[in-house]
Amino acid sequence: MNWDEMTCWEKEQYASEHCTPAPSQSVLPQQQRKVLDCIKGHLATNGYPPSIADIQEHIGASSTAGVRKHIAVLEKKGFVERRGGSGLHRNLYPVRSAEGGPRA
């Protein structure tokens, strides 16, 4: 059966089984949201992404290890990506808006 032949209920059922919704910032824990906000704010204000130390200071983390873990989770969830450089020194850029859709 193709898409045009499906009823509304069948389309909804198919979508719920086969489609992954875009991530939503509202589902992020508070610290991850703070990290994402820090990256977006720093980029908007300064024209370049923050360092790990900048993020650590912004969220009040006691070590950079925690910041790196939050960043890794945000990358996995599709909220940020690393570009340029090598290893952990690559720059962080947000790839999803606060609503979970692609950045404009």
Secondary structure, 3 states (H helix, E strand, C coil): CCHHHCCHHHHHHHHHHHCCCCCCHHHCCHHHHHHHHHHHHHHHHHCCCCCHHHHHHHHCCCCHHHHHHHHHHHHHHCCEEEECCCHHHCEEEECECCCCCECC
